[in-house]
Amino acid sequence: MGKLGKTAWELGRNFLNGKLNPQTSTYTKTLYRVGKEIDEKFETALNEMVNHVRQRDKETIKATLDTMFEDGLYSWDIIAMAYVFIRKCAQRSREQGKDKDTIEQLALFVGEYVEDRCTL
């Protein structure tokens, strides 16, 4: 994993854990703000996507993310949407009593995915 991947993973980890503090990066704070707007605007669609995913089914998660990027345009909005989708998957994991490792795996997965998409 390169520098971009590490940054994307750390961003995912902070975003999925839902903790803001004075040391929180500007990237994470921005993602929280934009993510909230995205979640409010696309809540129904995001919930439907999450309902089609089993938590440890990386292929379905990847296929869902692929649909977000299928037009080949990798805007910050689409990247933020990917993080919001993964956060919703993580929230469902918490609600179902899944272990912390599942959430960490989702953070790593979205970090690697974003790195792959942004370096094409």
N, C-alpha and C positions, 0 to 999 in steps of 0.2 A: 504494500500500500504506500503510495507516494504522499507528498505533502498535502495535496488537494484531498486525497482520500482521508488522511488523518484529520484534517480540518472538517471535512464533511461528516466523519464519524463522531467527532467531539460535538459538533453542532447537533447531530441527531441525538446523541446521548443526553445532552443538556435539554434539548427540546422535548424529548420523550419523558424525561424525569420531571419536567414541569417546575423546575426550581430556578428562580431568579434571585440574585443577590448582587451586592456591589461589584463583585468580580466577574459577573456575567459579561461575556463578550458582546460587543456591539452587534455582531452577526446574529447572535441568539436573540437579543432584544428585538432586533428588526424582524426576525422570523416569527417571534411571538406576536408582534403587532400585525404583520401581514397574514400570518396563519389564522389569527382570530377573524380577520376580515374574510378570508377564504372559507373558513369553517362556517361562518354565518351565511355567506352567499351560496355555498354549495353543500350545505349540510345534508340534504336529502340524497343527493347523488353520492356523496362520500359514504354515508351510512349504507347505502345499497351496495357499494363496492366492498365495504368491510364485511357485510353480511355474506358475501360470496367467498370469503377467504377463511380457511382454517388456519389457525395461528402458526403452525410450523410448516405450512405448505408454501415453501419458497417459490415454487414454480408458478402458483396462482398469484402470489404477491407480485412476482416479476412480470407476469403477463398483464396484470392490472396496471402496473407502472408503465409497461411498454405502451399501453393504449394512450397514456397521457403524453408520451413523447413521439407518437406515431407520425406526426406531421413533419418531424425532423427539426422543428424549431425548439431550441432549448432556452427559453426565457426564464428569468428569475421567478415569474409567476408559476410556471410549470414545476420548477424545482421546489418552490415553496409548497405547491399542491402535493407533491410526492411526500414531503415531510409531514404534512397534515394528515395524509392518508395513513402513513406509518404510525403516526401518533395515535390515530383512532384505533388502529390495530392493537397498539400497546395498551390503550385504555381498556379495550375489550379483554385483553389478557389479564389485566389487573382485576377486572370485574369477575373474571372466571377463576381467580385465585392462582393464576400461573406464576411460576417463580421469576425472580429478578433476572435470571439468565435469559429467559425468553425475550424480555425487553432489551437486554444488552445485545442479544442476537439481532433483533430488529434494528437497533441503532447501527450496528456494524453493517448489516445488510443494506440499509439505505445509504450509508456512507460510501460503501463500495459501488453501489448502483449509480449514485450521483457522480462519483469520480469517473466511472466508465462513460457515462453520458456526456460529461463535460470535457472529456479528452478525446472524443471521436474526431 
